[in-house]
Amino acid sequence: MPAGSLRGCPPGARAHAGRKPARMRAGSLTRMCKARALRSKPRGRAISRLKTQGTETPQGKRKTEMSEFTLFVNVPVADLERSKNFYAALGFKYFGMTDDMASVIISERTQVMLLTKPTFAGYARNEVADPAQTTQAILVLGLDDQNQVDEMVGKAVAAGAQELGEAVTAGGRYQRHFIDPDGHHWSALCIAAAPAS
């Protein structure tokens, strides 16, 4: 892929571009990147703008450092259409999609990349684990209050998730867990209000 075609491309997608799997349709990643470039134009006080600050290097040259980053969490899925429908039912929007991946917008700076298992395996250093049998990460959604936590878990269960365990109220938090259709462990969490004195 020509270097110029990656202008405006998400960091996660840029990393993928260097190891583009054979199944990925030619030009699909480029189109996603161009769409992001158009969407990311400055708009008012949009927090999507990268804040930079300068620091002096030992050689006296000015060095620019990014104070904000975007996180792309990549997870393997068995059935991409099923997974897309599941996260849409939870109220999430999508940044872009191809035949073998879809990007779920969690927040301004966080996206979960749903990758078909063969595509995910093409990027993985080790053998891809079965999330129904092993747990490597717990994906936690931080919400504002208990009602939002209950609503999120309710939507997840209605869309095919399995609730895991009981609600946790210790440690000044309210937290509930669920397992998505592919076996990935999710949690919805809020900081519990302090009891009235």
N, C-alpha and C positions, 0 to 999 in steps of 0.2 A: 504494500500500500504506500503511495507517495507520501512523504513527510508532510507536505502541505495540506493533504486531505484530513489530517488529524487536528487541524486548528480548531480550538473550541471543544475538543473531545474531553470527556470526563477522564480523570486520572486512572480510574479503574478500567475504562475502555482502552486507554492508551496502552496499559500493561497487557491487556488481552490482544491488542492489535499485533503486538510483536510475536504472538504465538497463535495466530488465527487458525482455528480448527478447520479441517477440510469440509465439514458439513455446513459451515457458515456461508450464506449466500453472498456472493461478491457484491461489494458496495453497500451492504446493509449497515455495517458499522459506520461507514463514512456518512451515510444519511443521518444516523443517530447523532453523530458528532456535530454535523452542520446544524441540525435542529437545536442542539444545546447552545451552539454559538449564537443563534438568533434569539433564543429565549433568555440568554444570560446578559443581554444588554442592560446597562444601568437603568434602574427605574426608581426614582425618588431615593428613599433611604433604605432600599432593599438590602437585607443583611447578607445577600449572596455575594456582595462585593468583597473581594479579598482585601483585608487590611494589611498594610505593609509598614515596616519600620526599618530604619537604617541603623546599622552598627558598624563600627570601625574595625577592620581586620588589622592584624599585626603589621601588614604592609601599608596601612593607611588608606586602603581602598574602601570605598563604600560598599557594603554588602546588604542586599535586601532580603528580609526574612518574612515568610508568611506567618501570620499569627492565627490563621484559621485554616482548617483542612476539611476536605470532604471525605467521608467514609463510605466505601462500597463493600458491603458484606455479601459474599458469594455463597450460595447454597445450592446443592443439587436437588433436582426434583424428578420424579418418575413420569409425571404427566403434566406438561407445561400448561395446557389449557385448564386442567383441573385446578392447578395452583393459582393461575391468573384469576379464575372465577372466585376462588377462596379469598384471596386478599382484596379483591374488589368488593366482596360482600362485607369485609371489615371496614370499608370506607376509604381504602387507600387508592391513590391515583397512580398512573404509570407514566414514566418519563419516555420510554421507548421500548419497542419490541422487535425481535427478529424471529426467524423460524425456531431458534434454539435458545433464546434467552429473553427475559423481560425484566425491566428495572422498576421496582416498586419504590415510590417516593415515601419515605418515612418522615422526613423533615427537610428543611432547606439544605442541610449539610449531610444527610444520611440517606442512602438508598440500599435496598436489598436486591441483589441481582439473582433472579431465578434462572438457573442454568440446567438444561437437560443433562442427565447423568453422563452421556458420552462427551459433551462439551466440557463439563466440569472436570472430568477425568483428564482431559487434555491439558488443563492448567495445573492440576494437583501434582505435588512432588511425591506423595505416597499413595497407597491404595485408598480408594474412596470408601469410607466406612458406611455401614448401614445405620442411619439415624434411629431406626426402630430398635436396634440392638445396642448401640453405644451412644454416648453423649460427649461431644467435644466442646460445645458452646451452648449457653443459654442466652437467648435474645430477649432483652428486657425493654419494654415500652414504658417510658416515664409519662404518667398522666397527671392531671391536676387534682382530681379528687376521687373518692370512693365510687361515686356514681359512674364516672367515666371508666373506671376499672371494671365494674360490674357490666357495664354496657359493652365494652370491648370483648370481654370473655363470653358474654351472652351471644354476641354476633358470631364469634369464632365457633362456639359449640353448634349454633344453628347452621353454620356453613360446613360442618363436618369435622370440626376439631374435637378432641377428647380432653375434658378438663382433668387436671392432674392434682390430686391431693386436695387439702382444705385451704381456705384463705388464711394467710399469715398476717397476724396483727401485732406481733412482737417487734420490739426495736424501733418503735415510732413510725412504722410503715403499715400500709395495707397492700397486700400482694396476692395475686392469684396466677396460677400456671395453667397452660394448656399445650397440647401436642397437635401440630398441624397435620394435614393429611399425609405428608411425607415422613412424619415422625420427628420433625424438628421441635425442640423444646422452646416455647415462648413463655414470657411472663409479663403481666400488666401490673404496674406498681405506682403507688402515690405515697407521698409523705403524709402520715395521719395527723390530723389536727390535734393540738395539745388539749387534754381534758380541761374543762372549765374548773377554776379553783373556787 
